[in-house]
Amino acid sequence: MATHNANNERIKRQYFAYLKEARRYSEETVDAVAKSLARFEAANKYRDFKAFHYEQAIAFKRHLAEQNSAVSGMKLSKATLHATLTHLKRFFQWVSMQPGFKAHVRFFGAEYFNLSENETRIATARRHKAFPTVEQVRHAIACMPAVSDIERRDRALVACTLLTGARDSALASMCLKHVDLVGNCIHQDAREVRTKFRKTFDTYFLPVGNDVRQIFAEWVTLLRRDKLWGNDDPLFPATEIVVGADRRFQVAGLKRVHWNSAAPIRTIFRHAFEAAGLPYFNPHSLPSTLAHLAETLCQSPEEFKAFSQNLGHEGVLTTFNSYGQVASHRQRELILNLGQQPRRQPEADEIAEAVFRRLNPQPGALPGAAT
């Protein structure tokens, strides 16, 4: 039974290069596209892409809808179906314009990978994502041990995430020189720190508790003063693993190198929340925690803009749309209180004045007056 098609592999390699070099997609995105193509090829018995016909797209949609997830054991979600079929649609549209394929693959044949409008709405709907409260994160930090250097590192890592809302990939690549304890900030320089969309910005410590800042400051001081580490050394170094006398792997302290990925950070978060008797919240859930903190603390548009900018968002709408969704219990509370709160009726003069200001932005100008 065929397990690959040489002609397909060649055109796929060209497409992956196009995504990576021309479209500048990340390795993770290219890998996701490769997985979608592999699913289609396996279901299509590795037929040559030049033999693509819209009926293959229809058959594959039916096949994919019947598959079970390897994680949950249930049918694949609409979001997975939508992502997979979108990858295939874009691939065959690109293939239809390549030399040697134009006479075989029709551009509009790729349209048959579309889901129905209802299925697309289900797949792309925004849903509430669970995130911890500031008190829950503080409780998890308080429950973390701090005897060994590794335990101090882990506790300082969670504290730093709450202080700054930094992404796990950024934390894994930060150096000591990026921390300014005097200025209470971290310089996220995209030349060295793996920030989202490679943006460079300063993150100032957020008001989440002096004890949280103290934990992080003590860790930085430990590295700089006690261990005599330099500016280019990692802020959160990897764990050093050695072979012990019993020929087994064992932990030997900190290794003066960065983590290769953010996976260890997610493991640290999992252990921290489980040890505190709380459900697991990944590092990426904390920006949502901080966005809701901003809704509580900020009293002016300028303050909210500063808070949003501190999280690395170019606009406040990013904070509102991505992280600022009102939690269900808070939504219920607000709605139920709407009819119980006494509200002052605006005077007619106030309404007229507001309308006048809206229609005439220039001070002193009369409605309809020539400028």
Secondary structure, 3 states (H helix, E strand, C coil): CCCCCHHHHHHHHHHHHHHHHHCCCCHHHHHHHHHHHHHHHHHCCCCCHHHCCHHHHHHHHHHHHCCECCCCCCECCHHHHHHHHHHHHHHHHHHCCCCCCCCCCCHHHHHHHCCCHHHHHHHHCCCCCCCCCHHHHHHHHHHCCCCCHHHHHHHHHHHHHHHHCCCHHHHHHCEHHHEECCCCEEEECCCCCCCHHHCCEEEECCCCCHHHHHHHHHHHHHHHHHCCCCCCCECCCEEEEEECCCCCEEEEEEECCCCCCCHHHHHHHHHHHHHCCCCCCCHHHHHHHHHHHHHHHCCCHHHHHHHHHHCCCCCHHHHHHHHCCCCHHHHHHHHHHHCCCCCCCCCHHHHHHHHHHHHCCCCCCCCCCCC
